[in-house]
């Protein structure tokens, strides 16, 4: 199992966009993929 996480305390740095892009690429290559966005967006 490989786990990739994106973390940064500063807002607006593209964490969600990066995570979704990596997940899409992994899934497109046949890997089982789970995206779990824990950013509260407050």
Secondary structure, DSSP 8 states (H G I E B T S, - for coil): --------SSSSS-HHHHHHHHHHHHHHTT------------
